[in-house]
Amino acid sequence: MEVSKYVGKSTVRIDGKVKISGAAKFVDDLDFGADLLFAAVVESKYAHAIINSIDTSEAEKFPGVVKVVTGKEFPFRFGLYMHDRYIFAQDRVRFVGEQIAAVIARTPDAAKKAAQLVNVSYTELPNVLNVQDALKNDTFLIHPELGNYQHVPWFFPKPETNISHLRKVRKGDTNKAFKEADFVFEDTYTVPRYAHCAIEVHGTIGLFDNSERLTVWTASQSPYTQRHLFAEALAPLGLTHKDVRVITPFVGGGFGGKAGVSMEIIGAALATTVKGRPVKVLWTRAQEFYNTYQRQGLTCRIKVGVNKDGGIIAMDNTLYWDAGAYVEYGANVVNAAGLSASGPYNIPNVKIDSYCVYTNLPPGGPYRGFGYSEFLFGLESHMNEIAKNLNIDPVEFRRKNAIREGDILNYGGKMNPNGLIEAIDKVAEAIEWGKKEYSDDPNKAIGKGIALFWKAPAMPPNASSSAFLKFNEDASLNIMISGMEIGQGLLTVMAQIAADVLSVSPDKIRVETPDTDRNPYEWQTVASHVTWSCGRAVERAAIDAREQIFDLIERALDKDRTSLYLENECVKSRKEPGFSLPLRDFIINGIMKEDGTFRGGPVIGRGMFMPEFSSALSDPETSQGGKPNVHYTVGASAVKIEVDRQTGKMRIPKAVLAIDVGRALNPNLIKGQITGGLLQGIATVLYEDMRFDEKGKLLNASFSDYKIPTALDIPDEIISIIIETPQPDGPSGARGMGEHTMIPAAPMIANAVEDALGIRIKSMPITAEKIALTMVKEKKIDLINI
Amino acid sequence: MMYKEINFILNGENVNLQVSPDEILLEVLREKLGVKSPKCGCNKGDCGTCTVILNGKTVRSCLVLAIEVDNQEIVTLEGLMGNGLTPLQESFLKNNSFQCGFCAPGIILSATELLGRNSKPEKKEIQEAIAGNLCRCSGYSPIIDAIIDLTN
């Protein structure tokens, strides 16, 4: 395997045919027979209330109803990083739409109708709907029990407040540096909540069979994490990990929304109440909006000290996250963003406070970008304003301050090898930076904007991946992993990695979606880490299989082991050019000796990867010490917009994104991430945001009211630039890149709007309406003359 | 509940069924007939994953009552592949157009309808033809490119 034959090629997806033929099965496509039951949940009408009583008697009488289940049956707390959540609300509800009870019935219609007959008596409590209110001294506590919650050691909750975690970073001496700085620039930026909008809704089917084993089919990015949380949450019922099995068929889009455990716990728990019969819970599109994870809102106050020459010497960034009613996953977004909220810059003195704040809005959680999109909106907008004030070109300003290999990170470690400067230069060239352009239409202005980005996987230090690999008689093979195919092309890239080691073409390799009974452990498919981590596990499994093959050839045929290599599905020897033994001749049935006995047997490889150099232990007051981030992936992006001065309506003639992927294992799939991620990012700034009423009810829980882009809303041209500065510990040098492509979209458009119109909009989204209103407010256009 | 007998052609086969007047075509296809390529993404006509071809034109099967298709003809993705993948599907395959694949059946049908009436559509016409089918993964460009690639 001296030269990559398959890695680095734009291989056609190995799951292409199953998806374009309609053969791909998603969770709602699975059949469970005539005894399948359906559940509908009873939801809280209030954002914050005490539950006085739940009367299920009318619902129980409804024809077709099998059972009504309330929180009384499951008084257990659970969660991924902090146990602050319940399967069903216990004595109080904390957001509109929270599940209080469920009706299990023989038809979906009966379940839904009967759920409306469950009578819940509430006493309303004061709503805490935003961070400002939640942080007031006399605020109402959303989780009075916060001090008792079990959590990971890197969280620092503040009991008797609504602060569920505070990540503090102290590097250098910011007080001194701000005093010494020639200029200090300070501003506040805000980002609302967003929805993932995977086109497939969440769904789960649970079956607690008569032997008391629990099987749960889910649309999930995290089968093993789900198994662990189901086993943990339901342990009081006597379940252990071996009794719980999670099967995840193809997933119709994840984007973080199907990470961890959200509604799936309901299916798992309900199944235990109707032993022997499968029970299905399928979210509606509206529930998909208000009762899964949402991307958290952010208010960030950023202060930057610079010298006359444009060198940044200090940053103070305070981030207030509207984390919602439960933060068992979302608090880690706050944590990860807090560690990295200085952006891809080399700044000697940094102070960051990242507050995870409970509110009575739906639970926040992971969303592609994991907090980085949110803080980069303010940070990269602010960088442009500073450059403008210093009269330095924004590209030059970024180039001067960009982080480089070996620079000291916020927690004291060193920055990994990266091509950030190359990315800046290539993006500037592709967007023709510095060339001012004018529209033929006098009502329209053309502007250009740039933004840098970085992101590290946010994962526990011991997050690991593993892989099994087994050969078939014809030397085709199956790879079993629990990394999830969520559209990114994981199955294909894993096949490519194994293909190179074993000299078997990817089209002879089958990689299927996980079943925790059959496929080995994977932490989760999140954090843009599976290509890197699961890729290493697969590489090791393939090497393990290859070594077994060489062992056998040495033992059975007495060949010099060190000369052996694989090529075109054959074992060959550098010493004996004439020797070529096809894998299919022995890979299952072994090699026959002269006496008719055989040596060998089915070749099965195994591989595992855990980043043993990572550590989350650090000083809680400064974050110094430890190595929480395994690597950062960096890049730059730029855009050219044409915007109507009067209506604010915008067209995007060109967008460019350059990213340092370490090694492009499949360039076409990387390009797919760029085109898809950029549009998802552009949507957050131009079209989308979640609107709540004064009672905390989500107002736009549908695609009619929460508009995501259609094929008519795409940039005219997208230029994808791949940079390859190898990641020393990645498979063939690769590092993660899936989330990153959406991160720079919002600030680069904000910067382009400023360039075109001279207005700085500091809150997302930047809709046409907001642009037009800002133009009037700032007297850039005269209403009378329109 | 009053039931009504309906007869229609589904992917070239005659189907005879008893349906109630409030049954939705999408549910009948998926739950009674086991045809799973049309998906339910929103159940109100916004997302297009339930697209089927009714008498040669695409419709959202979540907005059609089953009794409406009495004596009509319906084609789903399953019905396009009598001779294996169509050239359009081959082009999508070659271009890695889809990521998660959930929207693929609907988009393939919308694009098939377009190419049936216009064998060389402009980019804008392609965008308009699939504008009723939401895709959150691809950014649409790889889908549009594959259609252009085929028609060239």
Interface residues (C-beta under 8 A of the other chain):
Chain A: S10 V12 R13 D15 G16 K17 V18 K19 I20 S21 G22 A24 K25 F26 D28 D29 D31 H196 C197 A198 I199 E200 V201 F250 V251 G252 G253 G254 F255 T284 R285 I486 G487 Q488 G489 N668 L669 K671 G672 I674 T675 G676 G677 L678 L679 Q680 S702 F703 S704 I708 P709 T710 A711 L712 I714 I718
Chain B: R30 G34 K36 S37 K39 C40 G41 C42 N43 K44 D46 C47 T49 T76 L77 E78 M81 L85 Q89 F92 L93 K94 N96 S97 F98 Q99 C100 G101 F102 C103 A104 P105 I108 I126 Q127 E128 I130 A131 G132 N133 L134 C135 R136 C137 S138 G139 Y140 S141 P142 I143 I144
